[in-house]
């Protein structure tokens, strides 16, 4: 309510405004009234009159009033004075009421619910072709363009939601026929906060001219604590936009890139061997790894870069205004650096790396579907190149992607068709030169490509979930071969097989192995299982009961490629490991490389102190052999001694027949 000085000022200004509307006849009466009072009276309007002028006007007005009313001048003056006062009072009251209502309309409603940020409204005038004629400051601020660059451009190229030409054509048609159109959109804005936008289009038709349309929009940013109607657009674990939201965001980004002529790129991010992380470390560690990757993505997010999760271990970066390959490479490097090399949770350390596939608009795709497909193809090629790789899309990738899919189909068929086979490489005692065992190595006899080494198809098996089927084949084939050699009368020999940690730690692995051993008469004490250090050691602490069961069966355990993972001496001390295999990269430079020499010496000494045998793999020269002997290493394998060969050739070259039993005869 208005009180005190404000109300008095309002009344005075209202009376002043009302007197300006009084008829000349009433004004004459007021002049007479003033003249009968003090000669220095001041009109309500605030303008002072000279006393002589005032008396002259009064005399003239008095005569005019008498003639008009046919009354004696004194009586006419009284009547008109009263009439003038009444008119002035009514008009002043009306003016006071009008201004009071106006102030009430503009006063804020204290009871209205408040949003976390103030409401904004942008306005633009459109012609009948949806081109902008004029726009207010808010509209110009949202587009980031000056008015001279906005005029003449279509609304769908400027509005933040885009929606496309067909949508706006339908909107203008409805506004033209119905007079007005209104709608609401919901999306995720900066910081992935839920936004809603109410907008309307009103037709303004005048005469024969083409109609114009007034566009108005008002945006609301909803507080984080509100029950989000957009919950279906967020990933439950990481709170990032999910696949559905990302699809819409990419479509809008393409519209903006097309209208502005600026670049756009999609970067797909996929964790390397996440399936193994889940299998070896458990689902809880897998969730922590995904959350860690989401934090790394947030670290590189900034205006123009939107992050999201497509599902599983696949994430995405939508990079707007991306103009150069160098800039995108820098963003990729930032992400890999933020991800780091390892993550430790509850004493378990997991190695981390991610592969990135990049596709750019418009050269790699002009639609959301084509751009996402191109990014997916480039991601597949990045994963095929190894861990932690970044790959940009190129035209010949689609052909290579088809080849990869064909390779996967062939591998699935090969497992069932018997195209996989085992080769055997001898392991030598360096002190005697005798063969003390063999490592069983997988090969694929492809019907078109010929004999393939594990490096040509095992990474594909890891990515497609075929590892368990291949491991099952390896165990079955080696046990069957062991039985054939035994029935042929050959002396038993220690055999090493390579298995994934996922298969080894499966609950039914021990029982299945026992069944195979009984069927083929295999002495399990002759069997050694090699597991990669990087995938095995961190989980073995939590799976010691499974490892102990294998030990009770007589099976020995070896760590393959030792020195390439993140082992600790404490873990080696606790775990039931029988043999350590030194990775070939430490042997390759012997004896010239001093650091490799010292590493080999340290590992050999450590193995001896922990009562573990150390075997060097990849020995190819006599100098390497001599240096290993000097450092105290007693076992080795490599091309210097023999290449991997089929089972029949291996038996003929390296295995011996059992000596016949001696008999004591009795003479008759």
Secondary structure, DSSP 8 states (H G I E B T S, - for coil): ---HHHHHHHHHHHHHHHHTTS-HHHHHHHHHHHHHS-TT-B-TTS-B--HHHHHHHHHHHHHHHHHHHTS-HHHHHHHHHHHHHHHHHHHHHHHHHHHHHHHHHHS--TTS---SS--EEEEEEE-TTSBEEEE-HHHHHHHT--HHHHTTSBGGGTSTT---HHHHHHHHHHHHHHSEEEEEEEEE-GGG-EEEEEEEEEEE--TTS--EEEEEEEEEE--TTS--TTGGGB-TTT--B-HHHHHHHHHHHHHHHHHH---EEEEEEEETTHHHHHHHH-HHHHHHHHHHHHHHHHHH-BTTEEEEEEETTEEEEEEET---HHHHHHHHHHHHHHH-SEEEETTEEEE--EEEEEEEETTS-SSHHHHHHHHHHHHHHHHHH-TT-EEE--TTHHHHHHHHHHHHHHHHHHHHHT-EEEEEEEEEETTT--EEEEEEEEEEEETTTEEE-GGGTHHHHHHHT-HHHHHHHHHHHHHHHHHHHHHTTB---EEEEE--HHHHTSTTHHHHHHHHHHHHT--GGGEEEEEEHHHHHHHHGGGHHHHHHHHHTT-EEEEEEETSS---HHHHHHS---EEEE-HHHHTTTTT-HHHHHHHHHHHHHHHHTT-EEEEE---SHHHHHHHHHHT--EEESTTT---EEHHHHHHHH--B-----------
